[in-house]
Amino acid sequence: MAKNKKIPVQGSQISIILHQGDDDFISLTDMAKYKTYDSGVVISNWLTTKYTIQFMGAWEQLHNPTFNLMEFNKIKNEVGTNGFIVSSSLWIKQTHAIGIRSSAGRYGGTFAHKDIAFEFATWLSPEFKLYLIKEFQRLKDDENKRLELGWDLKRALTKINYRIHTDAIQTHLIPLHLPKQAANIVYATEADVLNMALFGRTAKDWRDENPKKDGNIRDYADVTQLVVLANLEGINAELIKQEISQSERLVQLNQIAISQMQSLVGNASIKKLK
């Protein structure tokens, strides 16, 4: 999910759209105000240089499979001729570019992928670029620390009722002197009862569907799901003690999971954990 942030750079507030991964976008409109409030003219002047168009074209060819090379070559050949001006909207419309986004309105403006935004900053002012990089990296470091804290919180939530759950399995489902390997199968099976109740798939199903992802299905759960999962562990432990069959428990747990998710989605206390 994208997040809008602002960073201070030499007296200007620069808007940042943070995405998961490395696809962050920076407001060229805010950056251009470092030069003048007529930001559209500044951006057009930057776009109407051969180096900029060559760089933008190279970036799009590297990241954008739908980039219109024919239109790009037309623009590249016309750049520098008398009266030819490239606006961000023209560039996007003609080439199907994805590295720059432009929208109208009070909260609109022109945003560019950070790779492109840093090139724009170089053109504006080397000093401005250095401050921009410094503040952008500080923002990213703060965001990474927040994500690490969220990761630790998620892992803690999954452990809340883990011992209660495994103790119930050991006491009521595993016969005496069962070989360790067989006991592990029982534990895994009961873990998948919870996975099915909450996620609708087993751990193996998830791995088969996501061969390129590290970790397991629970590592990618959100905070709300992990709170419900912790609750299900305690409930399943009680159901096991009552000697209710696994199939019956699965139906009950699924109904409970649906009810709790409906109750907790949008809950203010849950939002504080995110």
C-alpha positions in Angstrom: 0.0 0.0 0.0 1.3 3.4 -1.0 2.0 6.0 1.7 2.3 9.7 1.3 5.1 11.4 3.2 6.8 14.8 3.1 10.5 15.6 3.6 12.1 19.1 4.2 14.7 20.0 1.6 16.3 23.4 1.8 13.1 25.1 2.9 10.8 23.2 0.6 8.4 20.4 1.6 8.8 17.6 -0.9 6.0 15.0 -1.2 7.0 11.3 -1.4 4.8 8.3 -2.3 6.3 5.3 -0.7 5.6 1.9 -2.2 6.6 -1.6 -1.1 9.9 -2.5 -2.6 12.0 0.2 -4.3 9.3 1.9 -6.5 9.0 5.2 -4.6 7.9 8.3 -6.4 8.9 11.9 -5.6 7.1 15.1 -6.5 8.8 17.0 -9.3 6.2 19.8 -8.8 7.4 20.3 -5.3 11.1 20.1 -6.3 10.6 22.6 -9.1 9.4 25.2 -6.6 13.0 25.3 -5.5 13.5 27.4 -8.7 10.2 29.1 -9.1 6.5 28.6 -8.3 5.8 28.1 -12.1 6.7 24.5 -11.7 5.2 23.3 -15.0 7.6 25.5 -17.0 10.6 24.2 -15.0 9.6 20.6 -15.6 9.0 21.2 -19.3 12.4 23.0 -19.7 14.0 19.9 -18.1 12.2 17.5 -20.3 13.0 19.5 -23.4 16.7 18.5 -23.4 18.2 15.6 -25.4 20.0 14.2 -22.3 16.8 14.0 -20.3 14.8 12.3 -23.1 17.6 9.8 -23.7 17.8 9.1 -19.9 14.0 8.8 -19.7 13.8 6.5 -22.7 16.6 4.3 -21.3 14.8 4.0 -18.0 11.4 3.1 -19.6 13.0 0.5 -21.8 14.5 -1.1 -18.7 11.3 -1.1 -16.6 8.3 -0.7 -19.0 7.4 -3.6 -21.4 4.6 -1.4 -23.0 6.9 1.6 -23.7 6.1 3.0 -27.2 9.5 3.0 -28.8 8.2 4.5 -32.1 6.8 7.5 -30.4 9.9 7.8 -28.2 12.1 8.0 -31.3 9.9 10.7 -32.8 10.2 12.8 -29.6 14.0 12.2 -29.4 14.4 13.3 -33.0 12.4 16.5 -32.5 13.9 17.5 -29.1 16.1 20.6 -29.6 14.3 21.9 -32.7 12.8 25.4 -32.6 9.5 25.6 -30.7 9.3 21.9 -29.7 8.4 21.5 -26.0 7.9 18.3 -24.1 5.4 18.4 -21.2 5.0 15.6 -18.8 1.4 14.9 -20.0 2.6 14.7 -23.6 5.4 12.3 -22.7 3.1 10.0 -20.8 0.4 10.1 -23.4 2.6 9.5 -26.4 5.0 6.9 -25.0 2.8 5.2 -22.4 5.6 6.0 -19.9 5.3 4.8 -16.3 8.3 6.6 -14.7 6.4 9.8 -14.5 2.8 10.4 -13.3 0.8 13.6 -13.7 -2.6 14.5 -12.3 -4.6 17.7 -12.0 -6.3 19.2 -8.9 -5.3 20.6 -5.6 -3.4 17.4 -4.5 -2.2 16.6 -8.0 1.1 17.4 -9.7 3.9 15.6 -11.4 5.6 12.7 -9.6 8.5 10.6 -10.9 10.2 7.4 -9.9 13.1 8.2 -7.6 15.6 7.3 -10.2 14.2 10.0 -12.5 13.6 12.4 -9.7 17.2 12.3 -8.7 18.2 13.2 -12.3 15.8 16.1 -12.1 17.4 17.2 -8.9 20.9 17.1 -10.5 19.6 19.5 -13.2 18.0 21.8 -10.6 21.0 22.0 -8.3 23.8 19.6 -7.2 23.5 21.0 -3.7 19.7 20.5 -3.7 20.2 16.9 -4.9 22.5 16.1 -2.0 20.1 17.4 0.6 17.2 15.6 -1.2 19.1 12.3 -1.1 20.1 12.8 2.6 16.4 13.5 3.7 15.0 10.7 1.4 17.5 8.2 2.9 16.5 9.3 6.4 12.9 8.8 5.6 13.6 5.3 4.2 15.7 4.4 7.2 12.8 5.5 9.5 10.4 3.5 7.4 12.6 0.4 7.5 12.9 0.6 11.3 9.1 0.9 11.6 8.7 -2.2 9.3 11.2 -4.1 11.4 9.2 -3.2 14.5 6.0 -4.3 12.8 7.7 -7.6 11.8 8.8 -8.2 15.4 5.3 -7.4 16.6 3.8 -9.9 14.1 6.1 -12.6 15.3 5.2 -11.9 18.9 1.5 -12.1 18.1 1.9 -15.5 16.6 3.5 -16.8 19.8 0.9 -15.6 22.2 -1.1 -18.8 22.4 1.4 -21.1 20.7 2.4 -22.9 23.9 -1.3 -23.4 24.9 -2.0 -24.9 21.5 0.9 -27.3 21.4 0.4 -28.4 25.0 -3.2 -29.3 24.1 -2.0 -31.3 21.1 0.6 -33.1 23.1 -1.7 -34.0 25.9 -4.8 -35.0 23.9 -3.8 -36.0 20.4 -0.3 -37.6 20.6 -0.3 -41.1 22.1 2.5 -42.0 24.6 5.8 -43.0 23.1 4.9 -41.8 19.6 8.1 -41.3 17.5 9.2 -37.7 17.2 8.8 -37.6 13.4 5.2 -38.8 13.8 4.5 -36.2 16.5 5.8 -33.5 14.2 3.2 -34.6 11.6 0.4 -34.2 14.1 1.6 -30.7 15.1 1.8 -29.7 11.4 -1.6 -31.1 10.7 -3.1 -29.1 13.6 -1.3 -26.0 12.4 -3.0 -26.4 9.0 -6.4 -26.7 10.7 -5.8 -23.1 11.8 -4.4 -22.1 8.4 -7.5 -23.5 6.6 -9.8 -21.9 9.1 -8.3 -18.4 8.6 -6.6 -18.4 5.2 -8.5 -21.1 3.4 -5.4 -23.0 2.4 -2.7 -25.2 4.0 1.0 -24.2 4.3 1.8 -26.5 1.4 -0.9 -24.9 -0.8 0.5 -21.5 -0.1 4.1 -22.6 -0.9 2.9 -24.1 -4.2 1.1 -20.9 -5.0 4.1 -18.7 -4.1 7.3 -20.5 -5.0 9.4 -17.3 -5.2 8.5 -16.1 -1.7 10.5 -16.8 1.4 9.0 -17.8 4.7 5.5 -19.2 5.2 1.8 -18.2 4.9 1.8 -16.7 8.4 4.8 -14.4 7.6 2.6 -12.6 5.1 -0.4 -12.2 7.3 -1.5 -8.7 8.4 -1.8 -7.7 12.1 -5.6 -8.3 12.1 -5.2 -11.9 10.8 -2.4 -12.6 13.4 -4.6 -11.4 16.3 -7.4 -13.8 15.1 -4.8 -16.5 14.6 -3.6 -16.1 18.2 -7.3 -16.3 19.3 -7.9 -19.5 17.2 -4.9 -21.2 18.8 -6.4 -20.8 22.3 -9.9 -21.8 21.1 -8.6 -24.8 19.2 -6.8 -25.9 22.4 -10.1 -25.9 24.3 -11.9 -27.8 21.5 -9.1 -30.4 21.5 -9.6 -30.9 25.2 -13.3 -31.5 24.6 -12.3 -34.3 22.2 -14.1 -32.7 19.3 -13.1 -34.2 15.9 -10.7 -32.3 13.7 -13.3 -31.9 10.9 -15.9 -30.4 13.4 -13.2 -28.2 14.9 -12.3 -26.9 11.4 -15.9 -25.8 10.7 -16.2 -24.1 14.1 -12.9 -22.4 13.8 -13.7 -21.1 10.3 -16.9 -19.6 11.6 -15.1 -18.0 14.5 -12.4 -16.7 12.2 -15.0 -15.0 9.9 -16.8 -13.5 12.8 -13.6 -12.1 14.4 -12.2 -10.7 11.2 -15.5 -8.9 10.5 -15.4 -7.5 14.0 -11.7 -6.5 14.0 -11.3 -5.0 10.5 -11.0 -1.2 11.0 -10.7 -1.6 14.7 -8.9 1.4 16.2 -6.8 -0.6 18.6 -5.7 -2.9 15.8 -4.7 0.1 13.6 -2.3 1.2 16.4 -0.5 -2.1 16.1 0.1 -1.6 12.4 
